[in-house]
Amino acid sequence: MRVMVIVKATKDSEAGLPPSSELLEEMGKFNEQLVNAGIMKSGDGLKPSSQGKRIAFDGASRTVYDGPFAETKELIAGYWLWEVKDMDEAVAWAKRCPNPMPGPSELEIRPFYEMEDFAAAITPEAQATFDRVQHKLDKA
């Protein structure tokens, strides 16, 4: 089961405050444990939303909005991509994580859709396109 573990933003992360040396060391050790266990596939921190953009879609219309964005509690400060056997394993690993922020913070765990989730709707053409794209990604 693939999951995305989302590090929710805080006022500190949105202010662009860098993590302490101690936190960087703790997170490095935690990431190393995840990699050694075969759990972590990817992960990174994100710059504050003040450096980001949003694109709103309405039919053929596209509107670009500059950050920062309101509602810090709804923003993402970082993420991991994990491969776990089930949600219980993901929760167990997340509970071992050092607090990713100087103050109170949250992680959110969301499972990815897999192709089998779309079995009733996927056409042979869509499956072929997916397979081609996945092949190219696997080679990258």
Number of C-alpha atoms within 10 A of each C-alpha: 14 20 21 20 20 20 23 20 25 23 14 15 24 20 13 16 13 12 14 11 9 9 16 14 12 16 16 12 14 16 18 14 14 17 14 10 10 12 22 20 12 13 15 11 13 17 17 24 22 13 13 13 13 14 10 11 10 7 6 5 8 11 9 10 12 12 13 15 17 9 10 18 12 11 18 21 22 19 19 19 20 23 19 19 11 12 15 10 14 22 15 10 16 15 11 9 15 13 17 21 21 13 9 8 13 13 20 14 18 14 17 12 11 10 10 9 10 10 10 7 9 13 11 9 9 11 13 12 12 13 12 12 11 12 11 10 9 8 6 6
